[in-house]
Amino acid sequence: MTAEIISVASLSQVPETLLIPLVARAIAPDLNPDLGFFDPIAKAIVDRTDAGPDRFTRDRATMRGCIVRAQWFDRIAADFLHRHPNGLCVSLGSGLDVRAHRIGLSVSKGAEWVDVDFAEVVELRRRLIPPLAGAISLVADLNQPGWIDGLPWTPLRPALFLSEGVMIYFTPIQAEELIRRLCAAADKRNARIELAFDYVSPLMMRRSHHHLAVGKTRARFAWPLKRPTDLLPLDPKLKFLDEVDIASRSGPAAGIISLAHRALTYGRRVYAAAHFERDPDRERTSN
């Protein structure tokens, strides 16, 4: 009996962009075998839906960049749980990603994982992704207050918030407000948090309608960031840790663009991901 093909054609604007990294992960062994990335669940999801891989595969730079980005976020999450075995990982706008499966989430010491997304996406996750002990999905609009209170985030519990391919579609006000809200929630719990998200340069934002993959969706980049350190004034306890230059590792053409952009902008990235931490004791320590 042929399995039912689940339609993803009706996904709205930003949720529609989840198809880009999904396809990239599914075809990574064939398109970018040198990266050593394998996600059999992504392949199974594409096979069960009308995602239409050919729609995006022409954009080789983005397909490769999605894998470089996924591997970086995987390492951030795995390292966090190694340091905080009872920690909470929250994936903001997870789409159909299965990072908790890829890193081998272990609940033996109390770790938990929450995938947050719109109702239409969470329903797709329910239908397409195998359940995993310690991992749940939460329906929420990240730009609305209150959803943080629905997390299993107890006082003093370290938490990691990941936003892969999501905040780049926020307005500057929305992105900064989300960061402030997470910092305030950490203060309320006296908890250490880490934040990791990708960002686009002003140049990349202005040209999002020319982007080979994103241009095939109804979404557009909306939050330009020159340097990650520009966000430090949002909260005195926020500390920038590191970043990865995704564009420079996305193939020869993207590498040339990245190099030229850095030369013309005093080292700024055209497309990258940044990692921050917030220590509840930082302000007192610095004084």
Order of alpha helices (4+ residues) and beta strands (2+ residues): alpha-alpha-alpha-alpha-beta-alpha-beta-alpha-beta-beta-alpha-beta-alpha-beta-alpha-beta-alpha
